[in-house]
Amino acid sequence: MSRPKLELHQFGIMHIMVLTGVVALLCVPIAAFLRHLPAEKQIKALVALSVIFVVTIVAAANVFRRRYAAEQAAGELRMRLNTLATPAYHIANIFSIIFLSTTVGVYLANYVYSDKPLGVVSGFQFIYLLAVWVGASATYLLTFWWWGIDPTQVEICEDGIIRQAVIVTPWTNFHGFRWGTVDQNELFLLEDGDFVQIRVAEAKKEEVVANLPPRLREKGGWS
């Protein structure tokens, strides 16, 4: 199961339409907010919004970079294990994004309407921290909505495994494997002083073992 070339660079019509709609919806209240501000407070608002925008873009770009690096390091995709996410998981992620975005807006308004001058760094502390959290929430949308990769999936690849869409572990890091004794659908991959635990559906256990490197299959247990 080889990956499409330039997988992360592809835009669909749906992506563009949704992005355009979201940007338009955000611009309407922001423009109305800025228009009713005095000139000196407009500058504070524009600077704060710029900070939020830059931090969010940098956070998303970092995930993009990590995903690209993970795919290059892991090699050809062999199989994806079933997602462990429930509908409640996705609902919680969406609500967290909405909550954090609203909180950023509240802190932004408080800062703009405060008497603190533009040069006071303390005025940006909450805005900066919340912008980082918004950027982190955006990574969920980037991996799940754009790339179609659920963060709870595990990708079995030619040269390693990818977890949480961006974390790659080469096969050379593992020294053995075994199935759980209590839950026989739990796969344990032994690392140096640690292990990776992966949930595998009963129907895919043989396929998973077949896609392990020959060195691990021959050992068939801890070493």
N, C-alpha and C positions, 0 to 999 in steps of 0.2 A: 504494500500500500504506500506508494511513493507520494510525497507531498506535491501539490501544484507549485510551479515555480512562481516566485514573488507572491506567495500566498498572502503575506501581510500587507501588500501594497494595493490590493484590489478593493475598489469601491463598487458597491452595488447601487442601483437606482434607489432602493429602499433606504440605504444608509444616507445618501445625499438628501433625500426628501425629509427624513426624520431630523437630520442635523440642521437643515434649513429651517424647519418648523420650530425646533428648540431654540435656535439662535433668535428667530423672530419673536418668539414668546418672551424671551429674556430681554430683548432690546426695548420692547414697549414699556414695561415698568421702569427700567433703568433710565430710559430717555425722559420719561415723565418725572422721575425723581430728580434728575440733574437739572431739568428745565426750571424747577421751582426753587432751586438753591441760589443763594447769593453768589457772586462771582468768586469770592475767596473760598467759600465752601465747595464750590464746583471743582476747584483745583484739588482740594483734599480728597474729594470723592473719586476723581479721575485717577489720582495717584494710587489710592487704595484699590480700586478696581483693576488697575494695571498689575499691582502686586498679586492679586488673586488670580488673574488670567495667566500671568507668567508662571507662577508656581504650579498651577493645574496643568498647563501645557508641558512643563518640564517633567512632572510626575507621569503623565501619559507617555511622553517620549521615552522615559526611562523604562517603562514596561515594554514599549515597542522594541527598544534595544535589547532588553533581556530576553524577550521571546525570540527575536531573530538569532541571538547568540545561542540560545538553548537549542533551537532547531539545527543550527550549524554543528553544535557539539554532539547532539544525540544522533544525527544521521537520519536515515530513512525510517519513516513510520511503519511499524509492523502491525500494531493493533491499539485500540483505545478501550480501556476497561469501562464498564458501565458507570454512569454518574451515581454518586451517593446523595446528591442534593434532592431535597423535597420541595414542593411548592412553597412551603413556609420559609425555606432558606432563601429563595429568590425574592419573595415578598419582603423579607427582612432587609435584604440588601437594597432594594428599591426605596423602602421607607427610610433607611439610614441615609441614603443620598439626598432625599427630599428634606429630611430633618437637618442634616448638616448644611445644606444650601440655604435653608431658611435661617439657621443660626448665624451663618456668615452675613446674611443680609441684615439681621438685627444688629450685630456688632458693627457692621459697616455704617448703618444709620446712626448708631450711638456715637461712633467716632467722628463722623462728619458734623453732627450737630453739637459736639462737645466744644469747649473753649480751648482745647489743646492745639498748639500751633502745629504746622505741617512738619517741622523738624523734630518733634518729640517722638523718639523711637518707640516709647512705651505705647503710643497710640496704635502701632501696627502689630503688637505682640499677638493679640487674639486673632486678628485678621490673618496673619501669616500662618499660625498654627492651624486654624480652621481651613485655610486654603490647602494646606498639606493634606488634611483629612479628606477634603473634597477631591483632591487629586488622587488619593488612594481609592476612594469610592469609584472614581472614573475608571480605574483599572479593571474593576469588575465588568463595567459596560464594555470596555475595550476587548477583554478576553471572551466574554460570554456572548455579547450582542454582535460584535464585529467579526471576530474570528470563529464564533460558534464552538468554543472550547470551554466546557464547564470547568471551573477551578477545582472541583472535587474529583475530576477524572484523573486517571493515571495513563500516560502514553508510553507504551512499550516500543522502543525504537532499536535500530540496529546497534548503536554504540552506547545506549544507556536508557534511563527512564526520565520522563518529564512529569513533575508534579506541580499542581497549582499554576499550570500553564507556562511558568517561567523558570522553575527550579529544575535543573538537570543534574543527574547523578550518573557518571559513567559506570559501565559494567565493571571496569577495572577496580572500582572501589569496593565491590562486593566479593566475599570469600566463600559464600555458601548460601543455601536456602533451605527452608523446610515449611511444611504446612502446620498450622496451629493444632495443638492437642485438644483444646477446649472447643474451638470453632475451626473446623477443618477447611473452611473457606477463607481463612486468613493466611496470606502468604507473608513470610518473614524473610527479608533479604539482609544478610549479615554484613555490616560495615566494620571499620576499625573501631572497636569498643562501643558500637551502637548497632541498630538495625532499623530497617524501613518496613513498616507494616502496611500491607495492601489488601484490601477487600476484593475478592474475586468470586464471581458467580460460579456456581457448580458446573454449569454447562461450558464454561470457558477455561477451566483449570488445565485441561490437557493442552489447549492451544497456548496458554501462557507459558507452560513448561517448555513447549516446543520452540517458543521464541526466546527462551533464555540462551545465553552463550553456551557452547558445548562445554566449556570449562566448568560452569556451574551445574549443568545437567549431569555431568559425570560424577560430581561429588554427591549430589542429592541430599545434602544435609549440611550441618555446621562443620567447619573445618578448623 
